Amino acid sequence: MNTESTVKACVTYFRYLKPTKESQEAGETKEKPFLEMVALLDLGRGVNGYAGTAHGGFDCMVLDEVCGTVANMQSGKQILL
């Protein structure tokens, strides 16, 4: 997907959210903190469904990758790919 006509660049970053009483009751611990993650992509025409609109399948793939990464990080287990 890393081509001039598809995903030209991708930057992701995350930050730990400050624990709250509600988050701790929902299962947040020091070993498994809740996270906020952001993925920024520079998209080319190769991901278009219609002109100027990314294909829905591509959108779902990006969402799946981001959610999987956050779940992996929040699990407390380090899984290297």
HTML snippet that shows the backbone in 3Dmol.js (N, CA, C, O; Angstrom):
<script src="https://3Dmol.org/build/3Dmol-min.js"></script>
<div id="view" style="width:600px;height:400px;position:relative"></div>
<script>
const pdb = `
ATOM      1  N   MET A   1       0.813  -1.202   0.000  1.00  0.00           N
ATOM      2  CA  MET A   1       0.000   0.000   0.000  1.00  0.00           C
ATOM      3  C   MET A   1       0.859   1.271   0.000  1.00  0.00           C
ATOM      4  O   MET A   1       0.321   2.364  -0.176  1.00  0.00           O
ATOM      5  N   ASN A   2       2.154   1.158   0.189  1.00  0.00           N
ATOM      6  CA  ASN A   2       3.016   2.337   0.252  1.00  0.00           C
ATOM      7  C   ASN A   2       3.525   2.677  -1.145  1.00  0.00           C
ATOM      8  O   ASN A   2       4.657   2.348  -1.503  1.00  0.00           O
ATOM      9  N   THR A   3       2.679   3.338  -1.928  1.00  0.00           N
ATOM     10  CA  THR A   3       3.066   3.783  -3.270  1.00  0.00           C
ATOM     11  C   THR A   3       2.598   5.217  -3.459  1.00  0.00           C
ATOM     12  O   THR A   3       1.858   5.752  -2.634  1.00  0.00           O
ATOM     13  N   GLU A   4       3.030   5.829  -4.536  1.00  0.00           N
ATOM     14  CA  GLU A   4       2.614   7.208  -4.831  1.00  0.00           C
ATOM     15  C   GLU A   4       1.116   7.307  -5.116  1.00  0.00           C
ATOM     16  O   GLU A   4       0.531   8.376  -4.948  1.00  0.00           O
ATOM     17  N   SER A   5       0.483   6.203  -5.547  1.00  0.00           N
ATOM     18  CA  SER A   5      -0.943   6.283  -5.891  1.00  0.00           C
ATOM     19  C   SER A   5      -1.857   5.741  -4.794  1.00  0.00           C
ATOM     20  O   SER A   5      -3.078   5.819  -4.925  1.00  0.00           O
ATOM     21  N   THR A   6      -1.298   5.196  -3.721  1.00  0.00           N
ATOM     22  CA  THR A   6      -2.138   4.692  -2.628  1.00  0.00           C
ATOM     23  C   THR A   6      -1.832   5.458  -1.343  1.00  0.00           C
ATOM     24  O   THR A   6      -2.299   6.585  -1.181  1.00  0.00           O
ATOM     25  N   VAL A   7      -1.063   4.875  -0.431  1.00  0.00           N
ATOM     26  CA  VAL A   7      -0.716   5.557   0.822  1.00  0.00           C
ATOM     27  C   VAL A   7       0.692   6.125   0.678  1.00  0.00           C
ATOM     28  O   VAL A   7       1.677   5.388   0.699  1.00  0.00           O
ATOM     29  N   LYS A   8       0.769   7.430   0.534  1.00  0.00           N
ATOM     30  CA  LYS A   8       2.064   8.090   0.337  1.00  0.00           C
ATOM     31  C   LYS A   8       2.873   8.151   1.632  1.00  0.00           C
ATOM     32  O   LYS A   8       4.098   8.030   1.613  1.00  0.00           O
ATOM     33  N   ALA A   9       2.181   8.339   2.752  1.00  0.00           N
ATOM     34  CA  ALA A   9       2.849   8.416   4.054  1.00  0.00           C
ATOM     35  C   ALA A   9       1.845   8.088   5.148  1.00  0.00           C
ATOM     36  O   ALA A   9       0.641   8.291   4.989  1.00  0.00           O
ATOM     37  N   CYS A  10       2.360   7.580   6.258  1.00  0.00           N
ATOM     38  CA  CYS A  10       1.511   7.254   7.408  1.00  0.00           C
ATOM     39  C   CYS A  10       2.289   7.546   8.680  1.00  0.00           C
ATOM     40  O   CYS A  10       3.432   7.114   8.833  1.00  0.00           O
ATOM     41  N   VAL A  11       1.667   8.277   9.587  1.00  0.00           N
ATOM     42  CA  VAL A  11       2.268   8.579  10.882  1.00  0.00           C
ATOM     43  C   VAL A  11       1.242   8.228  11.945  1.00  0.00           C
ATOM     44  O   VAL A  11       0.090   8.654  11.867  1.00  0.00           O
ATOM     45  N   THR A  12       1.659   7.451  12.941  1.00  0.00           N
ATOM     46  CA  THR A  12       0.764   7.133  14.055  1.00  0.00           C
ATOM     47  C   THR A  12       1.437   7.554  15.350  1.00  0.00           C
ATOM     48  O   THR A  12       2.662   7.520  15.474  1.00  0.00           O
ATOM     49  N   TYR A  13       0.625   7.947  16.298  1.00  0.00           N
ATOM     50  CA  TYR A  13       1.144   8.251  17.623  1.00  0.00           C
ATOM     51  C   TYR A  13       0.059   7.968  18.642  1.00  0.00           C
ATOM     52  O   TYR A  13      -1.125   7.927  18.307  1.00  0.00           O
ATOM     53  N   PHE A  14       0.465   7.775  19.877  1.00  0.00           N
ATOM     54  CA  PHE A  14      -0.506   7.499  20.931  1.00  0.00           C
ATOM     55  C   PHE A  14      -0.093   8.227  22.191  1.00  0.00           C
ATOM     56  O   PHE A  14       1.043   8.674  22.344  1.00  0.00           O
ATOM     57  N   ARG A  15      -1.057   8.328  23.085  1.00  0.00           N
ATOM     58  CA  ARG A  15      -0.766   8.884  24.403  1.00  0.00           C
ATOM     59  C   ARG A  15      -1.601   8.139  25.424  1.00  0.00           C
ATOM     60  O   ARG A  15      -2.706   7.674  25.144  1.00  0.00           O
ATOM     61  N   TYR A  16      -1.041   8.042  26.605  1.00  0.00           N
ATOM     62  CA  TYR A  16      -1.775   7.426  27.701  1.00  0.00           C
ATOM     63  C   TYR A  16      -2.771   8.436  28.254  1.00  0.00           C
ATOM     64  O   TYR A  16      -2.435   9.605  28.440  1.00  0.00           O
ATOM     65  N   LEU A  17      -3.988   7.990  28.514  1.00  0.00           N
ATOM     66  CA  LEU A  17      -4.996   8.863  29.098  1.00  0.00           C
ATOM     67  C   LEU A  17      -4.881   8.820  30.616  1.00  0.00           C
ATOM     68  O   LEU A  17      -4.588   7.774  31.196  1.00  0.00           O
ATOM     69  N   LYS A  18      -5.112   9.955  31.249  1.00  0.00           N
ATOM     70  CA  LYS A  18      -5.049  10.034  32.700  1.00  0.00           C
ATOM     71  C   LYS A  18      -6.157   9.161  33.292  1.00  0.00           C
ATOM     72  O   LYS A  18      -7.318   9.292  32.905  1.00  0.00           O
ATOM     73  N   PRO A  19      -5.809   8.272  34.225  1.00  0.00           N
ATOM     74  CA  PRO A  19      -6.829   7.387  34.805  1.00  0.00           C
ATOM     75  C   PRO A  19      -7.920   8.167  35.537  1.00  0.00           C
ATOM     76  O   PRO A  19      -7.660   9.185  36.178  1.00  0.00           O
ATOM     77  N   THR A  20      -9.127   7.667  35.424  1.00  0.00           N
ATOM     78  CA  THR A  20     -10.256   8.213  36.169  1.00  0.00           C
ATOM     79  C   THR A  20     -10.865   7.086  36.997  1.00  0.00           C
ATOM     80  O   THR A  20     -10.532   5.918  36.797  1.00  0.00           O
ATOM     81  N   LYS A  21     -11.728   7.421  37.898  1.00  0.00           N
ATOM     82  CA  LYS A  21     -12.395   6.397  38.710  1.00  0.00           C
ATOM     83  C   LYS A  21     -13.161   5.432  37.808  1.00  0.00           C
ATOM     84  O   LYS A  21     -13.133   4.220  38.018  1.00  0.00           O
ATOM     85  N   GLU A  22     -13.847   5.982  36.802  1.00  0.00           N
ATOM     86  CA  GLU A  22     -14.636   5.151  35.886  1.00  0.00           C
ATOM     87  C   GLU A  22     -13.755   4.218  35.060  1.00  0.00           C
ATOM     88  O   GLU A  22     -14.105   3.056  34.852  1.00  0.00           O
ATOM     89  N   SER A  23     -12.607   4.726  34.586  1.00  0.00           N
ATOM     90  CA  SER A  23     -11.727   3.875  33.777  1.00  0.00           C
ATOM     91  C   SER A  23     -11.122   2.757  34.618  1.00  0.00           C
ATOM     92  O   SER A  23     -10.951   1.640  34.130  1.00  0.00           O
ATOM     93  N   GLN A  24     -10.802   3.041  35.854  1.00  0.00           N
ATOM     94  CA  GLN A  24     -10.257   2.009  36.724  1.00  0.00           C
ATOM     95  C   GLN A  24     -11.310   0.958  37.043  1.00  0.00           C
ATOM     96  O   GLN A  24     -10.991  -0.228  37.135  1.00  0.00           O
ATOM     97  N   GLU A  25     -12.560   1.376  37.212  1.00  0.00           N
ATOM     98  CA  GLU A  25     -13.648   0.420  37.426  1.00  0.00           C
ATOM     99  C   GLU A  25     -13.900  -0.427  36.183  1.00  0.00           C
ATOM    100  O   GLU A  25     -14.396  -1.549  36.284  1.00  0.00           O
ATOM    101  N   ALA A  26     -13.558   0.109  35.007  1.00  0.00           N
ATOM    102  CA  ALA A  26     -13.750  -0.616  33.748  1.00  0.00           C
ATOM    103  C   ALA A  26     -12.571  -1.541  33.431  1.00  0.00           C
ATOM    104  O   ALA A  26     -12.591  -2.229  32.411  1.00  0.00           O
ATOM    105  N   GLY A  27     -11.546  -1.569  34.286  1.00  0.00           N
ATOM    106  CA  GLY A  27     -10.448  -2.499  34.090  1.00  0.00           C
ATOM    107  C   GLY A  27      -9.092  -1.890  33.813  1.00  0.00           C
ATOM    108  O   GLY A  27      -8.131  -2.624  33.584  1.00  0.00           O
ATOM    109  N   GLU A  28      -8.981  -0.577  33.826  1.00  0.00           N
ATOM    110  CA  GLU A  28      -7.679   0.045  33.588  1.00  0.00           C
ATOM    111  C   GLU A  28      -6.761  -0.195  34.774  1.00  0.00           C
ATOM    112  O   GLU A  28      -7.161  -0.034  35.927  1.00  0.00           O
ATOM    113  N   THR A  29      -5.521  -0.584  34.479  1.00  0.00           N
ATOM    114  CA  THR A  29      -4.498  -0.756  35.504  1.00  0.00           C
ATOM    115  C   THR A  29      -3.225  -0.077  35.016  1.00  0.00           C
ATOM    116  O   THR A  29      -3.154   0.404  33.885  1.00  0.00           O
ATOM    117  N   LYS A  30      -2.223  -0.048  35.886  1.00  0.00           N
ATOM    118  CA  LYS A  30      -0.942   0.544  35.489  1.00  0.00           C
ATOM    119  C   LYS A  30      -0.311  -0.267  34.361  1.00  0.00           C
ATOM    120  O   LYS A  30       0.334   0.295  33.476  1.00  0.00           O
ATOM    121  N   GLU A  31      -0.496  -1.590  34.392  1.00  0.00           N
ATOM    122  CA  GLU A  31       0.055  -2.463  33.358  1.00  0.00           C
ATOM    123  C   GLU A  31      -0.749  -2.404  32.066  1.00  0.00           C
ATOM    124  O   GLU A  31      -0.205  -2.640  30.987  1.00  0.00           O
ATOM    125  N   LYS A  32      -2.032  -2.095  32.165  1.00  0.00           N
ATOM    126  CA  LYS A  32      -2.914  -2.041  30.995  1.00  0.00           C
ATOM    127  C   LYS A  32      -3.645  -0.692  30.952  1.00  0.00           C
ATOM    128  O   LYS A  32      -4.850  -0.629  31.198  1.00  0.00           O
ATOM    129  N   PRO A  33      -2.920   0.377  30.642  1.00  0.00           N
ATOM    130  CA  PRO A  33      -3.534   1.711  30.620  1.00  0.00           C
ATOM    131  C   PRO A  33      -4.419   1.911  29.395  1.00  0.00           C
ATOM    132  O   PRO A  33      -4.216   1.266  28.366  1.00  0.00           O
ATOM    133  N   PHE A  34      -5.384   2.792  29.503  1.00  0.00           N
ATOM    134  CA  PHE A  34      -6.206   3.152  28.352  1.00  0.00           C
ATOM    135  C   PHE A  34      -5.406   4.131  27.489  1.00  0.00           C
ATOM    136  O   PHE A  34      -4.644   4.949  28.003  1.00  0.00           O
ATOM    137  N   LEU A  35      -5.591   4.033  26.181  1.00  0.00           N
ATOM    138  CA  LEU A  35      -4.806   4.812  25.243  1.00  0.00           C
ATOM    139  C   LEU A  35      -5.686   5.619  24.302  1.00  0.00           C
ATOM    140  O   LEU A  35      -6.856   5.305  24.080  1.00  0.00           O
ATOM    141  N   GLU A  36      -5.092   6.654  23.766  1.00  0.00           N
ATOM    142  CA  GLU A  36      -5.674   7.382  22.643  1.00  0.00           C
ATOM    143  C   GLU A  36      -4.660   7.261  21.512  1.00  0.00           C
ATOM    144  O   GLU A  36      -3.481   7.562  21.697  1.00  0.00           O
ATOM    145  N   MET A  37      -5.116   6.822  20.341  1.00  0.00           N
ATOM    146  CA  MET A  37      -4.208   6.648  19.214  1.00  0.00           C
ATOM    147  C   MET A  37      -4.729   7.408  18.013  1.00  0.00           C
ATOM    148  O   MET A  37      -5.933   7.453  17.764  1.00  0.00           O
ATOM    149  N   VAL A  38      -3.813   8.003  17.275  1.00  0.00           N
ATOM    150  CA  VAL A  38      -4.155   8.768  16.074  1.00  0.00           C
ATOM    151  C   VAL A  38      -3.290   8.253  14.929  1.00  0.00           C
ATOM    152  O   VAL A  38      -2.086   8.051  15.088  1.00  0.00           O
ATOM    153  N   ALA A  39      -3.916   8.044  13.773  1.00  0.00           N
ATOM    154  CA  ALA A  39      -3.192   7.648  12.563  1.00  0.00           C
ATOM    155  C   ALA A  39      -3.473   8.694  11.488  1.00  0.00           C
ATOM    156  O   ALA A  39      -4.628   8.973  11.166  1.00  0.00           O
ATOM    157  N   LEU A  40      -2.414   9.262  10.943  1.00  0.00           N
ATOM    158  CA  LEU A  40      -2.540  10.255   9.877  1.00  0.00           C
ATOM    159  C   LEU A  40      -2.000   9.637   8.592  1.00  0.00           C
ATOM    160  O   LEU A  40      -0.859   9.178   8.551  1.00  0.00           O
ATOM    161  N   LEU A  41      -2.822   9.627   7.544  1.00  0.00           N
ATOM    162  CA  LEU A  41      -2.419   9.033   6.276  1.00  0.00           C
ATOM    163  C   LEU A  41      -2.528  10.059   5.166  1.00  0.00           C
ATOM    164  O   LEU A  41      -3.479  10.840   5.120  1.00  0.00           O
ATOM    165  N   ASP A  42      -1.557  10.055   4.278  1.00  0.00           N
ATOM    166  CA  ASP A  42      -1.591  10.883   3.074  1.00  0.00           C
ATOM    167  C   ASP A  42      -1.975   9.945   1.927  1.00  0.00           C
ATOM    168  O   ASP A  42      -1.172   9.122   1.488  1.00  0.00           O
ATOM    169  N   LEU A  43      -3.213  10.081   1.452  1.00  0.00           N
ATOM    170  CA  LEU A  43      -3.762   9.135   0.481  1.00  0.00           C
ATOM    171  C   LEU A  43      -3.677   9.656  -0.947  1.00  0.00           C
ATOM    172  O   LEU A  43      -3.832  10.849  -1.205  1.00  0.00           O
ATOM    173  N   GLY A  44      -3.427   8.737  -1.858  1.00  0.00           N
ATOM    174  CA  GLY A  44      -3.412   9.055  -3.278  1.00  0.00           C
ATOM    175  C   GLY A  44      -4.691   8.575  -3.955  1.00  0.00           C
ATOM    176  O   GLY A  44      -5.604   8.085  -3.291  1.00  0.00           O
ATOM    177  N   ARG A  45      -4.755   8.717  -5.266  1.00  0.00           N
ATOM    178  CA  ARG A  45      -5.948   8.356  -6.036  1.00  0.00           C
ATOM    179  C   ARG A  45      -6.214   6.857  -6.088  1.00  0.00           C
ATOM    180  O   ARG A  45      -7.330   6.444  -6.404  1.00  0.00           O
ATOM    181  N   GLY A  46      -5.226   6.046  -5.791  1.00  0.00           N
ATOM    182  CA  GLY A  46      -5.377   4.603  -5.876  1.00  0.00           C
ATOM    183  C   GLY A  46      -6.322   3.996  -4.851  1.00  0.00           C
ATOM    184  O   GLY A  46      -6.681   2.825  -4.971  1.00  0.00           O
ATOM    185  N   VAL A  47      -6.732   4.759  -3.850  1.00  0.00           N
ATOM    186  CA  VAL A  47      -7.663   4.246  -2.841  1.00  0.00           C
ATOM    187  C   VAL A  47      -9.085   4.755  -3.074  1.00  0.00           C
ATOM    188  O   VAL A  47      -9.971   4.520  -2.252  1.00  0.00           O
ATOM    189  N   ASN A  48      -9.303   5.445  -4.184  1.00  0.00           N
ATOM    190  CA  ASN A  48     -10.614   6.011  -4.469  1.00  0.00           C
ATOM    191  C   ASN A  48     -11.655   4.950  -4.804  1.00  0.00           C
ATOM    192  O   ASN A  48     -11.383   4.007  -5.548  1.00  0.00           O
ATOM    193  N   GLY A  49     -12.853   5.119  -4.242  1.00  0.00           N
ATOM    194  CA  GLY A  49     -14.026   4.386  -4.692  1.00  0.00           C
ATOM    195  C   GLY A  49     -14.674   5.225  -5.781  1.00  0.00           C
ATOM    196  O   GLY A  49     -14.919   4.744  -6.887  1.00  0.00           O
ATOM    197  N   TYR A  50     -14.949   6.479  -5.459  1.00  0.00           N
ATOM    198  CA  TYR A  50     -15.383   7.515  -6.396  1.00  0.00           C
ATOM    199  C   TYR A  50     -14.304   8.586  -6.369  1.00  0.00           C
ATOM    200  O   TYR A  50     -13.495   8.626  -5.442  1.00  0.00           O
ATOM    201  N   ALA A  51     -14.285   9.430  -7.346  1.00  0.00           N
ATOM    202  CA  ALA A  51     -13.263  10.479  -7.399  1.00  0.00           C
ATOM    203  C   ALA A  51     -13.273  11.306  -6.108  1.00  0.00           C
ATOM    204  O   ALA A  51     -14.305  11.846  -5.710  1.00  0.00           O
ATOM    205  N   GLY A  52     -12.123  11.390  -5.475  1.00  0.00           N
ATOM    206  CA  GLY A  52     -12.000  12.193  -4.264  1.00  0.00           C
ATOM    207  C   GLY A  52     -12.552  11.547  -3.009  1.00  0.00           C
ATOM    208  O   GLY A  52     -12.615  12.195  -1.965  1.00  0.00           O
ATOM    209  N   THR A  53     -12.961  10.264  -3.086  1.00  0.00           N
ATOM    210  CA  THR A  53     -13.554   9.576  -1.940  1.00  0.00           C
ATOM    211  C   THR A  53     -12.889   8.215  -1.772  1.00  0.00           C
ATOM    212  O   THR A  53     -12.909   7.397  -2.691  1.00  0.00           O
ATOM    213  N   ALA A  54     -12.298   7.966  -0.599  1.00  0.00           N
ATOM    214  CA  ALA A  54     -11.642   6.678  -0.357  1.00  0.00           C
ATOM    215  C   ALA A  54     -12.675   5.560  -0.364  1.00  0.00           C
ATOM    216  O   ALA A  54     -13.802   5.740   0.096  1.00  0.00           O
ATOM    217  N   HIS A  55     -12.284   4.411  -0.885  1.00  0.00           N
ATOM    218  CA  HIS A  55     -13.148   3.239  -0.945  1.00  0.00           C
ATOM    219  C   HIS A  55     -13.467   2.768   0.477  1.00  0.00           C
ATOM    220  O   HIS A  55     -12.589   2.786   1.340  1.00  0.00           O
ATOM    221  N   GLY A  56     -14.695   2.354   0.729  1.00  0.00           N
ATOM    222  CA  GLY A  56     -15.116   1.912   2.053  1.00  0.00           C
ATOM    223  C   GLY A  56     -14.302   0.750   2.583  1.00  0.00           C
ATOM    224  O   GLY A  56     -14.033   0.680   3.783  1.00  0.00           O
ATOM    225  N   GLY A  57     -13.902  -0.169   1.705  1.00  0.00           N
ATOM    226  CA  GLY A  57     -13.067  -1.292   2.136  1.00  0.00           C
ATOM    227  C   GLY A  57     -11.713  -0.832   2.637  1.00  0.00           C
ATOM    228  O   GLY A  57     -11.166  -1.398   3.583  1.00  0.00           O
ATOM    229  N   PHE A  58     -11.178   0.191   2.006  1.00  0.00           N
ATOM    230  CA  PHE A  58      -9.909   0.758   2.453  1.00  0.00           C
ATOM    231  C   PHE A  58     -10.086   1.402   3.828  1.00  0.00           C
ATOM    232  O   PHE A  58      -9.253   1.223   4.716  1.00  0.00           O
ATOM    233  N   ASP A  59     -11.179   2.153   3.996  1.00  0.00           N
ATOM    234  CA  ASP A  59     -11.461   2.778   5.299  1.00  0.00           C
ATOM    235  C   ASP A  59     -11.532   1.729   6.401  1.00  0.00           C
ATOM    236  O   ASP A  59     -10.978   1.914   7.485  1.00  0.00           O
ATOM    237  N   CYS A  60     -12.217   0.627   6.115  1.00  0.00           N
ATOM    238  CA  CYS A  60     -12.355  -0.450   7.099  1.00  0.00           C
ATOM    239  C   CYS A  60     -11.015  -1.094   7.423  1.00  0.00           C
ATOM    240  O   CYS A  60     -10.758  -1.441   8.576  1.00  0.00           O
ATOM    241  N   MET A  61     -10.151  -1.258   6.413  1.00  0.00           N
ATOM    242  CA  MET A  61      -8.837  -1.841   6.641  1.00  0.00           C
ATOM    243  C   MET A  61      -8.013  -0.953   7.583  1.00  0.00           C
ATOM    244  O   MET A  61      -7.356  -1.455   8.495  1.00  0.00           O
ATOM    245  N   VAL A  62      -8.050   0.343   7.361  1.00  0.00           N
ATOM    246  CA  VAL A  62      -7.305   1.269   8.224  1.00  0.00           C
ATOM    247  C   VAL A  62      -7.858   1.218   9.641  1.00  0.00           C
ATOM    248  O   VAL A  62      -7.085   1.161  10.597  1.00  0.00           O
ATOM    249  N   LEU A  63      -9.169   1.237   9.795  1.00  0.00           N
ATOM    250  CA  LEU A  63      -9.791   1.166  11.116  1.00  0.00           C
ATOM    251  C   LEU A  63      -9.420  -0.140  11.818  1.00  0.00           C
ATOM    252  O   LEU A  63      -9.128  -0.134  13.014  1.00  0.00           O
ATOM    253  N   ASP A  64      -9.427  -1.251  11.096  1.00  0.00           N
ATOM    254  CA  ASP A  64      -9.068  -2.544  11.666  1.00  0.00           C
ATOM    255  C   ASP A  64      -7.628  -2.545  12.164  1.00  0.00           C
ATOM    256  O   ASP A  64      -7.351  -3.043  13.256  1.00  0.00           O
ATOM    257  N   GLU A  65      -6.718  -1.997  11.383  1.00  0.00           N
ATOM    258  CA  GLU A  65      -5.309  -1.946  11.776  1.00  0.00           C
ATOM    259  C   GLU A  65      -5.106  -1.078  13.017  1.00  0.00           C
ATOM    260  O   GLU A  65      -4.371  -1.463  13.926  1.00  0.00           O
ATOM    261  N   VAL A  66      -5.741   0.069  13.062  1.00  0.00           N
ATOM    262  CA  VAL A  66      -5.591   0.972  14.209  1.00  0.00           C
ATOM    263  C   VAL A  66      -6.196   0.341  15.461  1.00  0.00           C
ATOM    264  O   VAL A  66      -5.579   0.369  16.526  1.00  0.00           O
ATOM    265  N   CYS A  67      -7.395  -0.226  15.345  1.00  0.00           N
ATOM    266  CA  CYS A  67      -8.039  -0.854  16.514  1.00  0.00           C
ATOM    267  C   CYS A  67      -7.227  -2.042  17.015  1.00  0.00           C
ATOM    268  O   CYS A  67      -7.102  -2.239  18.223  1.00  0.00           O
ATOM    269  N   GLY A  68      -6.675  -2.836  16.100  1.00  0.00           N
ATOM    270  CA  GLY A  68      -5.842  -3.964  16.504  1.00  0.00           C
ATOM    271  C   GLY A  68      -4.587  -3.531  17.221  1.00  0.00           C
ATOM    272  O   GLY A  68      -4.175  -4.161  18.195  1.00  0.00           O
ATOM    273  N   THR A  69      -3.980  -2.466  16.750  1.00  0.00           N
ATOM    274  CA  THR A  69      -2.772  -1.947  17.394  1.00  0.00           C
ATOM    275  C   THR A  69      -3.077  -1.444  18.797  1.00  0.00           C
ATOM    276  O   THR A  69      -2.324  -1.721  19.731  1.00  0.00           O
ATOM    277  N   VAL A  70      -4.173  -0.707  18.956  1.00  0.00           N
ATOM    278  CA  VAL A  70      -4.553  -0.201  20.278  1.00  0.00           C
ATOM    279  C   VAL A  70      -4.877  -1.359  21.223  1.00  0.00           C
ATOM    280  O   VAL A  70      -4.463  -1.344  22.381  1.00  0.00           O
ATOM    281  N   ALA A  71      -5.614  -2.360  20.739  1.00  0.00           N
ATOM    282  CA  ALA A  71      -5.954  -3.511  21.579  1.00  0.00           C
ATOM    283  C   ALA A  71      -4.690  -4.244  22.019  1.00  0.00           C
ATOM    284  O   ALA A  71      -4.580  -4.665  23.170  1.00  0.00           O
ATOM    285  N   ASN A  72      -3.744  -4.394  21.106  1.00  0.00           N
ATOM    286  CA  ASN A  72      -2.479  -5.046  21.440  1.00  0.00           C
ATOM    287  C   ASN A  72      -1.729  -4.252  22.510  1.00  0.00           C
ATOM    288  O   ASN A  72      -1.207  -4.835  23.461  1.00  0.00           O
ATOM    289  N   MET A  73      -1.674  -2.959  22.364  1.00  0.00           N
ATOM    290  CA  MET A  73      -0.955  -2.126  23.324  1.00  0.00           C
ATOM    291  C   MET A  73      -1.666  -2.109  24.684  1.00  0.00           C
ATOM    292  O   MET A  73      -1.010  -2.089  25.725  1.00  0.00           O
ATOM    293  N   GLN A  74      -2.976  -2.118  24.673  1.00  0.00           N
ATOM    294  CA  GLN A  74      -3.740  -2.056  25.920  1.00  0.00           C
ATOM    295  C   GLN A  74      -3.752  -3.393  26.634  1.00  0.00           C
ATOM    296  O   GLN A  74      -4.062  -3.445  27.824  1.00  0.00           O
ATOM    297  N   SER A  75      -3.424  -4.472  25.946  1.00  0.00           N
ATOM    298  CA  SER A  75      -3.483  -5.808  26.547  1.00  0.00           C
ATOM    299  C   SER A  75      -2.421  -6.018  27.615  1.00  0.00           C
ATOM    300  O   SER A  75      -2.563  -6.896  28.466  1.00  0.00           O
ATOM    301  N   GLY A  76      -1.368  -5.227  27.580  1.00  0.00           N
ATOM    302  CA  GLY A  76      -0.287  -5.400  28.551  1.00  0.00           C
ATOM    303  C   GLY A  76       0.757  -6.399  28.093  1.00  0.00           C
ATOM    304  O   GLY A  76       1.764  -6.601  28.772  1.00  0.00           O
ATOM    305  N   LYS A  77       0.525  -7.033  26.936  1.00  0.00           N
ATOM    306  CA  LYS A  77       1.484  -7.993  26.380  1.00  0.00           C
ATOM    307  C   LYS A  77       2.167  -7.340  25.201  1.00  0.00           C
ATOM    308  O   LYS A  77       1.510  -6.721  24.364  1.00  0.00           O
ATOM    309  N   GLN A  78       3.465  -7.470  25.127  1.00  0.00           N
ATOM    310  CA  GLN A  78       4.194  -6.887  23.997  1.00  0.00           C
ATOM    311  C   GLN A  78       4.278  -7.936  22.903  1.00  0.00           C
ATOM    312  O   GLN A  78       4.929  -8.967  23.070  1.00  0.00           O
ATOM    313  N   ILE A  79       3.617  -7.671  21.781  1.00  0.00           N
ATOM    314  CA  ILE A  79       3.632  -8.573  20.646  1.00  0.00           C
ATOM    315  C   ILE A  79       4.340  -7.855  19.508  1.00  0.00           C
ATOM    316  O   ILE A  79       3.865  -6.825  19.029  1.00  0.00           O
ATOM    317  N   LEU A  80       5.454  -8.384  19.083  1.00  0.00           N
ATOM    318  CA  LEU A  80       6.212  -7.775  18.001  1.00  0.00           C
ATOM    319  C   LEU A  80       5.827  -8.437  16.688  1.00  0.00           C
ATOM    320  O   LEU A  80       5.731  -9.662  16.606  1.00  0.00           O
ATOM    321  N   LEU A  81       5.610  -7.631  15.674  1.00  0.00           N
ATOM    322  CA  LEU A  81       5.261  -8.160  14.350  1.00  0.00           C
ATOM    323  C   LEU A  81       6.402  -7.964  13.390  1.00  0.00           C
ATOM    324  O   LEU A  81       6.299  -8.345  12.224  1.00  0.00           O
TER     325      LEU A  81
END
`;
const viewer = $3Dmol.createViewer("view");
viewer.addModel(pdb, "pdb");
viewer.setStyle({}, {cartoon: {color: "spectrum"}});
viewer.zoomTo();
viewer.render();
</script>
